[in-house]
Amino acid sequence: MSGSHIAGASTGTGDSRSLGEIVGDLSNDLTTLVKQELELARTEMKEEATKAGKGAGMLGGAGIAGLLALILGSFALAYLLDNWMPVELAFLIVTILWAIVGAVLAARGRKELKNAHPQLPETQQTLKEDAAWARAQKN
């Protein structure tokens, strides 16, 4: 193909359409393009949401499997300690061990939450700078 001729488009200055018709056609074409892009985005988002849902389900299953492993490991440790002490004392020791782990995790989590800055200081600063720049451009 030597020329760049698009079906339905006229070449040269022989177009008999008025300016209003040309603008209307451009508007219709742009509307169609935007609709097609939105449909493509919606389709892609649906596919990605499906993948994310599958991944979340698998992570949930992994969490349950990990919890069961933790419980069974705790029983195994208690029964191992049962070889040297009464079973009640062995289970009490394992329970105290998990209580200590829970307390340490709670304290660390609380500290992390106190150190979190939900105000987004860097973003607030850049927004202030942008507003100052816009005011300077206006004056």
C-alpha positions in Angstrom: 0.0 0.0 0.0 1.5 3.2 -1.1 -1.1 5.6 0.3 -2.6 5.9 3.7 -6.3 5.7 2.8 -8.7 4.9 5.6 -12.1 3.5 4.5 -14.8 6.0 4.9 -12.4 9.0 5.1 -12.0 11.3 2.2 -8.6 12.4 1.0 -7.7 15.8 -0.1 -10.0 18.9 0.2 -13.0 17.3 -1.6 -14.8 16.6 1.7 -18.3 18.0 1.3 -19.1 17.8 5.1 -19.7 20.9 7.0 -17.5 21.8 10.0 -20.3 20.8 12.3 -20.6 17.4 10.7 -16.8 16.9 11.0 -16.9 17.9 14.7 -19.9 15.6 15.2 -18.1 12.7 13.5 -15.0 13.3 15.6 -17.2 13.5 18.8 -18.9 10.2 17.9 -15.6 8.5 17.1 -14.1 9.8 20.4 -17.2 8.5 22.3 -16.8 5.1 20.6 -13.1 5.0 21.4 -13.7 5.9 25.1 -16.5 3.3 25.4 -14.2 0.6 23.9 -11.3 1.6 26.2 -13.7 1.5 29.2 -15.0 -2.0 28.1 -11.4 -3.2 27.8 -10.5 -1.9 31.2 -13.6 -3.4 32.7 -12.7 -6.8 31.2 -9.1 -6.6 32.3 -10.2 -5.6 35.9 -12.6 -8.5 36.0 -9.8 -10.9 35.0 -7.4 -9.4 37.5 -10.1 -9.5 40.3 -10.6 -13.2 39.5 -6.9 -13.9 39.8 -6.7 -11.9 43.1 -9.7 -13.8 44.5 -8.0 -17.1 43.7 -4.8 -15.9 45.3 -6.6 -14.6 48.4 -8.4 -18.0 48.7 -5.1 -19.8 48.5 -3.6 -17.5 51.2 -6.6 -18.2 53.4 -6.1 -21.9 53.0 -2.4 -21.5 53.8 -3.3 -19.6 56.9 -5.6 -22.4 58.0 -3.0 -25.0 57.3 -0.4 -23.0 59.2 -2.7 -22.7 62.2 -3.4 -26.4 62.2 0.4 -27.1 62.0 0.9 -24.7 65.0 -1.8 -26.5 67.0 -0.5 -30.0 66.2 3.1 -28.9 66.8 2.0 -27.5 70.2 0.4 -30.9 71.1 3.5 -32.7 69.9 5.7 -30.5 72.2 3.4 -31.0 75.1 3.4 -34.8 74.6 7.2 -34.6 74.3 7.5 -32.8 77.6 5.1 -35.4 79.0 8.0 -37.9 79.0 9.7 -35.9 81.8 6.7 -34.4 83.7 2.9 -34.9 84.2 0.9 -34.2 81.1 -1.0 -31.3 82.8 2.3 -29.5 83.5 3.5 -30.1 80.0 0.4 -28.5 78.4 0.6 -25.7 80.9 4.2 -25.0 79.9 3.2 -24.9 76.2 0.3 -22.6 77.0 2.5 -20.2 78.9 5.0 -20.3 76.0 2.3 -19.2 73.6 1.0 -16.6 76.0 4.5 -15.1 76.1 4.7 -15.1 72.2 1.3 -13.5 72.0 2.2 -10.8 74.6 5.5 -10.0 72.7 3.7 -9.8 69.4 0.9 -7.5 70.9 3.5 -5.2 72.4 5.4 -4.9 69.1 2.2 -4.4 67.1 1.1 -1.7 69.5 4.5 0.0 69.2 4.3 -0.1 65.4 0.8 1.4 65.4 2.0 4.2 67.7 4.9 4.9 65.3 2.6 4.9 62.2 1.8 8.3 60.7 -1.5 8.0 58.9 -1.5 11.8 58.1 1.0 11.1 55.2 3.4 14.0 56.0 5.3 13.8 52.7 2.1 13.9 50.7 0.8 16.8 52.7 4.0 18.7 52.2 4.1 18.2 48.5 0.4 19.3 48.2 1.2 22.5 50.2 4.1 23.1 47.8 1.9 22.5 44.8 -0.7 25.0 46.2 2.0 27.6 46.8 3.3 27.1 43.3 -0.2 27.5 41.8 -0.8 30.7 43.9 2.5 32.1 42.6 1.5 31.3 39.0 -1.8 33.1 39.5 -0.1 36.3 40.8 
